[in-house]
Amino acid sequence: MCAPGPRRGITHPSDGLILNSSLPVRLAHSPEQQPPSPRPQKSPAVKQDLRRNNLAALVHHLHLSGPLTRSELTARTGLNRSTVGDLVGALASVGLVRESAPLSRSRTGRPSLVVSLDNERVWVLAVELAPEAIVVARVGPGAQVLDRLFQPRNWRCHLAPAAAAAIIGNLANALTTRAPAGSRLVGTAVAVPGIVRRSDGFVHLAPNLAWHDVPFGSLVSSHLPGQPGVRLANEADLGALAECARGAAVGFRHVIYISGNAGVGAGVIVEGNLLAGRSGYAGEVGHMKVSQHGHSCRCGASGCWESEIGAAAVLRRAGRRSKDARGALAAVLADARAGDRKASEAIRETGRWIGLGTATLVNIFNPDLVVFGGALRGVFLAAEAVVMDELCRQALPQSGADTAVVVAGLGTDSVLLGAAELAFSEFLADPMTGAATGP
C-alpha cells in the first residue's frame, strides 16, 4: 500500500434553473420597459433560522479547529466581517466564547481578535463500555477531556445491563457534582460494542456483553434524571467519527476504522458519510467468516474474524488468561518485544489474520485509509510487517494501490471522543438554546 494521493473534494451541480426553450415565453414589458423586480423580504422566521445556522457554523469551526481570529472565521464561513462580529458578540454575551489579542502581530494595523470557546462553560458526558472498565468522561468543546472516572470490570464475566446502567449513572453524577458552578451539561452519549438502534438506544445484540434486545438507552436515562437525553451508538462508528473529525483520518473521504478490543467492528466512511445500512447496523465486520474450521464466536457462529484477531485470540495463542484484557494484551506485546518466542508467535499469527480480513475489506470498499484503533492499534504496530505482507498478497492491486494503513491518531480515546462528538451534536446545531447569561 502506498501513501494516499491528493485529498479529493466534492463538486456540486449548479443550483440554477433550466428553462425548456420549446415553451413560449410572454413578457409584459420589453427589456427597456420592464420594471426591476423587488427584492424579496425575508420573514422573521427565515431570519431567525439564518442566524441560528450562522451561529452554529462559527461554533462548529471553533470546536473542530480551536481558537481562530475573526478574520479566519470570516474566511471560513464566507460571512462578512460585520456579521461575524455581531455573531461573536452574541456568543460572548452568554459566555460561550472569549476574545483575546493575538500573541504575535505580523502585520501593521489593528490586529484581528482571537476567538476561542470557553471549554468549561458547556460540556458533555461521554461513556465507553470498554472490555476492562466502564469509562465516563466530562468533555469540553474541542474534545478536551476535563475529567474522567472509571469502574474496572472482568471482561470474561457477563455484565448485567441494569448493573452497567447503574454504574454509568453513579460515575456520571459524580462527575457532574465536580463540574464548575455555572457550567452546563449539553448532552450524553454511550459507545456500545454491539448492534444499536440509534433512535432510542435499543441494543439488539452485544455478543461480548452477552446482551440481547436490551432497552439500554432507557436504563441509562433512568439513572440521569433531569439531564439531557442519552444517545447510544456503535463503538466503531463513533471511533470513525472521531478519527475523521480530529484524528488520523481528517480530510479523507473513504475510510475504514477497525475497532478491536474484546470484539471487532468497523466504522465505514463513504464520500465523507458514515455507511449505516438499511437499518443502521452496517460495519459488523468482526462477524464475517474467515475460516471454515475456526474457533467459536460469542455471536453463536464459528470462524468469525473476531475469533481470530480479538484480544481473546491473542491471549489464547500466547497461553495467557486474565481478568484485565488490556493489561494482559499489553504484557503479551511487551514480552514479544523482549523476544519471548510464544508471545512473538501469537502476535505474528494474529497479524496474518488481520491482514487477510483487511484485504477483504479493501477489495470491497476501496478506501483511501484504513485506521486500526482500540487494542488492534498495538497489535498492528507489533505485527505491521506481517499484516502488510498478507494484505498486499490478498488485496487486488487496483483496490489497494492508493490505500494507506495507519493507527488511530487519538490513541485509545477514539471511541470515547467519538461519543463526545455525538453528545455535542445537538448543541452544535443550535448553540444558543438554553444558554445562560454569561458573567
Phi and psi in degrees as a GROMACS rama.xvg file:
@    title "Ramachandran Plot"
@    xaxis  label "Phi"
@    yaxis  label "Psi"
@TYPE xy
-105.588  171.214  CYS-2
-64.2232  148.936  ALA-3
-66.9124  153.613  PRO-4
-77.0533  -169.301  GLY-5
-58.4382  144.109  PRO-6
-67.5905  137.71  ARG-7
-103.099  148.608  ARG-8
-107.994  -174.026  GLY-9
-114.072  133.599  ILE-10
-99.3544  141.775  THR-11
-114.476  144.827  HIS-12
-66.1092  159.061  PRO-13
-64.2379  146.672  SER-14
-90.3238  2.39451  ASP-15
-71.2121  160.573  GLY-16
-87.0851  142.895  LEU-17
-108.372  120.217  ILE-18
-93.6307  143.061  LEU-19
-81.6079  108.5  ASN-20
-69.9761  -11.7606  SER-21
-79.5761  -12.772  SER-22
-87.5384  137.203  LEU-23
-68.0583  140.887  PRO-24
-119.522  122.715  VAL-25
-107.943  129.341  ARG-26
-105.32  136.486  LEU-27
-73.782  -25.1641  ALA-28
-135.026  156.475  HIS-29
-72.2967  162.999  SER-30
-53.9341  -33.9151  PRO-31
-72.5624  -31.3431  GLU-32
-94.1634  -15.8089  GLN-33
-65.5355  124.606  GLN-34
-72.4964  152.055  PRO-35
-66.6963  142.693  PRO-36
-73.193  134.744  SER-37
-66.5618  144.515  PRO-38
-71.1412  128.89  ARG-39
-64.2959  139.29  PRO-40
-92.3088  132.321  GLN-41
-75.5022  136.001  LYS-42
-72.6884  159.851  SER-43
-55.4599  -36.9085  PRO-44
-66.3788  -40.2159  ALA-45
-66.2076  -42.138  VAL-46
-61.3393  -40.1271  LYS-47
-65.0938  -42.7154  GLN-48
-63.2759  -41.1276  ASP-49
-63.6731  -43.4918  LEU-50
-64.821  -41.8456  ARG-51
-61.5223  -42.8375  ARG-52
-65.168  -38.8158  ASN-53
-68.0616  -40.3746  ASN-54
-62.2024  -42.2481  LEU-55
-62.6896  -38.9582  ALA-56
-63.0452  -43.6616  ALA-57
-62.5858  -48.14  LEU-58
-64.308  -37.8955  VAL-59
-61.1539  -45.1326  HIS-60
-63.7963  -40.9056  HIS-61
-68.1939  -35.8562  LEU-62
-65.4449  -41.1778  HIS-63
-85.4044  -34.0167  LEU-64
-106.219  -12.7181  SER-65
85.0195  -166.4  GLY-66
-56.6118  136.968  PRO-67
-136.412  149.723  LEU-68
-75.9558  163.528  THR-69
-59.4955  -36.2961  ARG-70
-64.5126  -40.7869  SER-71
-66.7784  -38.8757  GLU-72
-64.5886  -38.1331  LEU-73
-61.8642  -44.585  THR-74
-67.0393  -40.1232  ALA-75
-74.2508  -35.1414  ARG-76
-89.289  -22.1596  THR-77
79.0833  6.84439  GLY-78
-85.2891  161.347  LEU-79
-80.1676  166.241  ASN-80
-63.7458  -39.5664  ARG-81
-67.6108  -37.142  SER-82
-65.0508  -43.8647  THR-83
-61.2872  -42.5995  VAL-84
-60.6084  -41.8194  GLY-85
-64.8075  -42.8585  ASP-86
-67.1718  -42.5438  LEU-87
-61.7086  -41.3182  VAL-88
-60.939  -40.2197  GLY-89
-64.794  -42.9253  ALA-90
-66.6337  -38.2806  LEU-91
-67.3671  -32.5476  ALA-92
-65.4465  -23.2226  SER-93
-108.07  11.9013  VAL-94
78.9345  13.4545  GLY-95
-80.5542  -28.6833  LEU-96
-130.271  159.585  VAL-97
-125.948  152.472  ARG-98
-120.166  144.363  GLU-99
-147.949  160.921  SER-100
-73.2049  146.613  ALA-101
-64.2045  151.423  PRO-102
-68.1658  -31.9033  LEU-103
-134.633  152.423  SER-104
-119.604  114.215  ARG-105
-100.397  -7.34323  SER-106
-127.416  158.327  ARG-107
-78.4061  163.665  THR-108
93.8582  -176.894  GLY-109
-72.7752  125.288  ARG-110
-73.2763  151.382  PRO-111
-80.2217  128.629  SER-112
-65.7241  147.585  LEU-113
-91.5529  128.491  VAL-114
-106.529  131.47  VAL-115
-139.39  149.126  SER-116
-74.3522  144.418  LEU-117
-82.3222  106.663  ASP-118
-68.4652  -13.4622  ASN-119
-102.265  -6.53553  GLU-120
-73.7711  -47.5102  ARG-121
-126.649  151.766  VAL-122
-158.157  166.814  TRP-123
-127.763  165.653  VAL-124
-105.368  124.309  LEU-125
-114.344  132.336  ALA-126
-124.612  135.048  VAL-127
-126.626  126.794  GLU-128
-88.5119  80.9669  LEU-129
-82.4715  161.306  ALA-130
-60.0631  -37.2378  PRO-131
-99.42  -7.56194  GLU-132
-167.572  158.391  ALA-133
-96.2673  123.003  ILE-134
-113.966  131.122  VAL-135
-126.731  129.053  VAL-136
-127.483  146.722  ALA-137
-97.3464  118.607  ARG-138
-122.153  132.069  VAL-139
-95.6811  174.449  GLY-140
-55.2883  149.624  PRO-141
79.0547  14.4078  GLY-142
61.9264  33.0341  ALA-143
-85.3815  114.079  GLN-144
-75.8998  112.93  VAL-145
-89.3493  -30.3519  LEU-146
-166.438  150.179  ASP-147
-152.601  150.4  ARG-148
-134.744  155.782  LEU-149
-148.374  155.436  PHE-150
-120.655  111.358  GLN-151
-61.5658  152.995  PRO-152
-148.97  159.312  ARG-153
-84.928  112.948  ASN-154
-67.3517  -17.7146  TRP-155
-86.5885  -12.1069  ARG-156
-98.9111  146.425  CYS-157
-69.9559  143.759  HIS-158
-114.323  115.66  LEU-159
-64.7391  138.028  ALA-160
-55.6846  -41.7593  PRO-161
-64.4428  -38.3869  ALA-162
-67.4101  -40.7924  ALA-163
-62.7813  -42.8529  ALA-164
-63.561  -39.1247  ALA-165
-66.0236  -40.0911  ALA-166
-63.1104  -45.5706  ILE-167
-58.6395  -44.6191  ILE-168
-61.1867  -43.4421  GLY-169
-63.4002  -46.463  ASN-170
-66.2153  -41.5646  LEU-171
-64.1133  -43.2002  ALA-172
-67.2511  -34.1689  ASN-173
-65.6591  -42.032  ALA-174
-65.6983  -37.5727  LEU-175
-63.4275  -40.8095  THR-176
-69.1763  -21.5488  THR-177
-89.6632  -4.94223  ARG-178
-73.9096  151.711  ALA-179
-61.4449  145.933  PRO-180
-61.6226  137.46  ALA-181
89.3279  -9.64802  GLY-182
-82.099  167.492  SER-183
-137.032  130.348  ARG-184
-80.5097  125.117  LEU-185
-116.031  3.54041  VAL-186
173.067  157.138  GLY-187
-138.163  136.614  THR-188
-140.939  145.18  ALA-189
-121.685  129.591  VAL-190
-93.3781  122.221  ALA-191
-116.958  132.645  VAL-192
-80.9842  70.7401  PRO-193
-176.84  -169.487  GLY-194
-90.6949  114.356  ILE-195
-121.692  135.308  VAL-196
-88.3367  111.237  ARG-197
-65.046  -28.6052  ARG-198
-61.1218  -32.8414  SER-199
-139.801  6.90831  ASP-200
73.9632  25.4208  GLY-201
-81.1168  123.07  PHE-202
-94.2852  108.949  VAL-203
-72.9167  -43.7425  HIS-204
-154.793  127.875  LEU-205
-134.423  85.8693  ALA-206
-56.6067  -40.4166  PRO-207
-79.3877  -5.48066  ASN-208
-105.772  -6.80365  LEU-209
61.8066  39.4066  ALA-210
-105.817  137.826  TRP-211
-136.686  123.357  HIS-212
51.4144  66.1615  ASP-213
-114.257  124.986  VAL-214
-78.61  65.6813  PRO-215
-69.3779  -33.0576  PHE-216
-57.5418  -43.5214  GLY-217
-67.2412  -38.1792  SER-218
-63.0248  -45.0541  LEU-219
-66.1267  -43.2987  VAL-220
-59.3786  -33.206  SER-221
-66.4412  -20.3416  SER-222
-96.4852  1.06286  HIS-223
-128.4  59.3965  LEU-224
-63.6473  139.759  PRO-225
77.9317  0.67133  GLY-226
-99.7796  162.108  GLN-227
-56.7056  154.916  PRO-228
-53.9409  145.594  GLY-229
-92.2213  133.255  VAL-230
-110.296  142.795  ARG-231
-123.9  147.583  LEU-232
-156.711  164.235  ALA-233
-66.117  139.446  ASN-234
-62.0778  -40.2  GLU-235
-67.5893  -38.004  ALA-236
-60.764  -41.5313  ASP-237
-71.0799  -35.4554  LEU-238
-62.6197  -40.8766  GLY-239
-63.8463  -41.9536  ALA-240
-58.1238  -45.7729  LEU-241
-67.97  -42.7468  ALA-242
-66.0234  -34.1091  GLU-243
-75.0737  -29.6978  CYS-244
-77.8999  -40.912  ALA-245
-153.886  16.1711  ARG-246
-115.745  -142.157  GLY-247
-70.1375  -18.7281  ALA-248
-102.3  13.0851  ALA-249
-59.7301  128.118  VAL-250
90.9035  -9.41915  GLY-251
-96.2391  145.587  PHE-252
-111.06  -11.2391  ARG-253
-129.729  101.961  HIS-254
-134.697  141.269  VAL-255
-119.487  114.715  ILE-256
-99.6221  118.309  TYR-257
-105.628  114.93  ILE-258
-99.4165  126.139  SER-259
-134.267  113.2  GLY-260
-128.989  -115.586  ASN-261
-67.7748  -40.3678  ALA-262
-109.873  178.784  GLY-263
-134.821  131.454  VAL-264
-147.645  173.72  GLY-265
-139.236  142.074  ALA-266
-102.809  121.226  GLY-267
-109.284  121.761  VAL-268
-106.625  122.601  ILE-269
-123.511  122.842  VAL-270
53.26  37.1264  GLU-271
82.2703  -0.0655952  GLY-272
-118.555  145.728  ASN-273
-69.057  129.483  LEU-274
-79.2432  109.518  LEU-275
-96.0151  -33.637  ALA-276
88.2019  176.968  GLY-277
-55.1877  -45.17  ARG-278
-115.076  9.35261  SER-279
89.5654  15.2552  GLY-280
-112.926  18.8393  TYR-281
-67.3278  156.722  ALA-282
102.55  5.40293  GLY-283
-81.0901  60.5314  GLU-284
-70.8627  -20.6649  VAL-285
-63.0339  -17.1794  GLY-286
-110.047  18.6491  HIS-287
-79.5197  140.852  MET-288
-79.5821  126.831  LYS-289
-121.048  -8.73438  VAL-290
-144.598  129.892  SER-291
-71.7375  -24.4196  GLN-292
-125.782  40.2326  HIS-293
-84.2618  -177.092  GLY-294
-78.1734  159.57  HIS-295
-68.5449  143.562  SER-296
-110.563  154.318  CYS-297
-68.2175  -13.0605  ARG-298
-76.3275  -11.4369  CYS-299
107.692  -15.3952  GLY-300
-93.2743  -174.438  ALA-301
-137.27  156.027  SER-302
77.5258  15.0116  GLY-303
-70.2858  152.881  CYS-304
-58.4421  -38.2724  TRP-305
-58.2692  -37.7786  GLU-306
-73.1179  -7.36195  SER-307
-108.947  -18.9782  GLU-308
-128.008  -6.07283  ILE-309
-70.2602  172.262  GLY-310
-57.3912  -37.7893  ALA-311
-62.7129  -35.8097  ALA-312
-67.0136  -42.4831  ALA-313
-63.3979  -46.0659  VAL-314
-66.3539  -37.0664  LEU-315
-61.4694  -45.3944  ARG-316
-67.4498  -31.472  ARG-317
-86.6056  -4.65273  ALA-318
71.2796  34.9357  GLY-319
-115.021  151.967  ARG-320
-138.482  140.994  ARG-321
-162.349  152.441  SER-322
-75.6488  -21.9915  LYS-323
-105.704  97.8703  ASP-324
-62.0437  -46.8634  ALA-325
-66.9455  -41.3924  ARG-326
-65.7443  -41.7383  GLY-327
-65.8939  -40.4991  ALA-328
-65.69  -41.3501  LEU-329
-60.1336  -36.8051  ALA-330
-66.6385  -40.4774  ALA-331
-62.9475  -43.6465  VAL-332
-63.0573  -41.4124  LEU-333
-65.3152  -41.0663  ALA-334
-66.8354  -36.5401  ASP-335
-64.289  -41.2425  ALA-336
-64.0262  -31.3377  ARG-337
-81.7415  -3.78085  ALA-338
99.9067  7.18154  GLY-339
-61.7694  125.346  ASP-340
-64.7604  -48.669  ARG-341
-66.3272  -40.6371  LYS-342
-64.0777  -41.4627  ALA-343
-63.9179  -41.5811  SER-344
-65.8969  -37.5241  GLU-345
-62.5636  -42.4455  ALA-346
-68.2786  -42.0168  ILE-347
-64.3772  -43.5525  ARG-348
-65.9828  -40.4487  GLU-349
-63.0568  -40.6712  THR-350
-60.1296  -36.6184  GLY-351
-63.6027  -42.3997  ARG-352
-69.8263  -34.2433  TRP-353
-60.9997  -46.9313  ILE-354
-62.7699  -40.1446  GLY-355
-63.7376  -49.3594  LEU-356
-66.7468  -38.5274  GLY-357
-64.0199  -36.643  THR-358
-60.5317  -39.3176  ALA-359
-61.3613  -43.7851  THR-360
-65.6632  -38.9215  LEU-361
-63.6648  -41.2341  VAL-362
-64.939  -33.9874  ASN-363
-79.2468  -44.052  ILE-364
-106.43  -17.4333  PHE-365
49.1811  59.3889  ASN-366
-81.0236  161.984  PRO-367
-70.7647  -38.3542  ASP-368
-145.968  137.073  LEU-369
-114.289  127.03  VAL-370
-117.546  125.811  VAL-371
-97.7684  125.22  PHE-372
-127.026  179.25  GLY-373
63.7178  -145.754  GLY-374
-65.9888  -26.1522  ALA-375
-64.3533  -21.9622  LEU-376
-58.0963  -51.0519  ARG-377
-69.1146  -38.6106  GLY-378
-64.6888  -41.8972  VAL-379
-61.6907  -45.1801  PHE-380
-60.4978  -36.239  LEU-381
-76.4594  -27.9269  ALA-382
-118.683  26.1257  ALA-383
-56.0563  -43.5601  GLU-384
-62.5448  -41.7559  ALA-385
-67.7982  -44.8815  VAL-386
-58.6266  -49.1007  VAL-387
-67.9946  -34.4562  MET-388
-64.4562  -45.6927  ASP-389
-68.8426  -38.6777  GLU-390
-62.6861  -44.4882  LEU-391
-68.5289  -31.1336  CYS-392
-72.7412  -35.57  ARG-393
-95.4658  -27.0578  GLN-394
-80.4934  143.277  ALA-395
-64.4382  136.58  LEU-396
-56.1452  -38.1311  PRO-397
-69.0337  -35.7236  GLN-398
-74.827  -35.1676  SER-399
-103.639  2.16418  GLY-400
-59.39  -37.9053  ALA-401
-110.875  20.89  ASP-402
-95.2352  128.934  THR-403
-100.99  147.609  ALA-404
-121.13  123.347  VAL-405
-139.861  171.939  VAL-406
-100.961  161.608  VAL-407
-57.4093  130.93  ALA-408
-74.322  -18.01  GLY-409
-97.9107  13.1421  LEU-410
63.4302  -134.293  GLY-411
-86.6634  3.12441  THR-412
-99.1878  7.69331  ASP-413
-55.4955  -49.8977  SER-414
-66.3917  -43.7387  VAL-415
-61.4359  -43.7526  LEU-416
-72.941  -27.2219  LEU-417
-65.1726  -39.5676  GLY-418
-62.72  -37.8281  ALA-419
-63.8422  -41.1168  ALA-420
-60.6029  -42.5629  GLU-421
-64.1853  -41.6749  LEU-422
-65.1452  -31.0484  ALA-423
-80.5692  -11.3185  PHE-424
-59.0769  -40.8422  SER-425
-68.8756  -41.4441  GLU-426
-63.32  -42.8936  PHE-427
-64.9396  -29.2268  LEU-428
-74.2238  -25.7445  ALA-429
-153.123  76.5829  ASP-430
-66.2366  -19.4355  PRO-431
-87.6898  -11.5485  MET-432
-65.5256  125.848  THR-433
75.2296  5.88743  GLY-434
-68.7489  133.644  ALA-435
-90.3339  153.888  ALA-436
-64.2466  129.593  THR-437
-76.4199  171.479  GLY-438
